[in-house]
Amino acid sequence: MEHHEMVTLIRGGVPEPGGVWADLGAGTGNFTWALAELLGPAGAIYALDRDARAIAAQQARLRSGPPLATIIPRPADVLRPLVYHPSTAS
């Protein structure tokens, strides 16, 4: 699926730009980046995945060019309780 197709697919679920979102099971971040386009610079996305390689791919993608919203890749297994650590949120 192409990026513009992902944006079109999720557009109806994003009522307005901005806000704090979570992409559970984000993988390498394809839909995360589509969501970032819809949220714009006032948005933030916690991109969670249990696969360390997927998180590393997201971090590499962030180094290659900034998305439109803030993306915070985090290792997490969404089948377990999620714990928020403010000290690691930046």
C-alpha positions in Angstrom: 0.0 0.0 0.0 1.3 3.4 -0.9 1.7 6.2 1.6 -1.1 8.3 0.1 -3.4 5.3 0.3 -2.7 4.8 4.0 -3.5 8.5 4.6 -6.8 8.2 2.7 -7.6 5.0 4.6 -7.2 6.5 8.1 -8.3 10.1 7.3 -11.9 9.5 8.6 -10.6 8.4 12.0 -8.7 11.6 12.6 -11.2 14.3 13.5 -8.7 17.2 13.6 -5.0 17.9 13.6 -3.0 17.7 16.8 -3.4 15.6 19.9 -1.5 12.7 21.4 -2.0 9.3 19.8 -0.7 5.8 20.1 0.0 3.4 17.3 -0.2 0.0 18.9 1.8 -2.6 17.0 3.3 0.1 14.8 5.9 -2.1 13.1 8.3 -0.1 11.0 5.9 2.9 11.1 4.1 3.1 7.8 0.8 4.0 9.3 2.5 6.0 12.0 3.9 8.3 9.3 0.5 8.5 7.6 -1.1 9.5 10.9 1.7 12.1 11.4 0.8 13.7 8.1 -2.8 14.0 9.3 -1.9 15.3 12.8 0.6 17.9 11.7 3.2 19.7 13.9 0.8 19.9 16.9 0.5 16.1 17.1 2.5 13.4 18.9 2.4 9.7 18.3 3.7 7.0 20.6 4.7 4.2 18.1 4.7 1.0 20.1 5.9 -2.4 19.0 7.5 -5.4 20.7 9.9 -6.1 17.8 13.2 -4.3 18.6 14.1 -4.4 14.9 10.9 -2.5 14.0 11.6 0.1 16.7 15.2 0.5 15.3 13.8 0.9 11.8 11.5 3.6 13.0 14.4 5.4 14.8 16.5 5.2 11.6 13.5 6.6 9.6 13.3 9.5 12.0 17.0 10.3 11.5 16.5 10.3 7.7 14.0 13.1 7.8 11.5 14.6 10.2 7.8 13.6 10.1 5.1 16.2 10.3 4.2 15.3 13.9 6.4 14.1 16.7 6.9 10.4 16.7 8.1 8.6 19.8 9.1 5.0 19.0 8.9 2.7 22.1 9.4 -1.0 22.6 6.3 -2.4 24.2 4.2 -5.6 24.1 0.6 -4.4 23.9 -0.6 -7.7 25.3 0.9 -6.7 28.7 0.2 -3.6 30.8 1.6 -0.5 29.3 3.6 1.7 31.7 4.3 5.3 31.0 7.7 6.7 32.1 7.7 10.5 31.8 11.5 10.5 32.0 11.7 8.5 28.8 9.0 10.3 26.9 11.2 12.8 25.0 
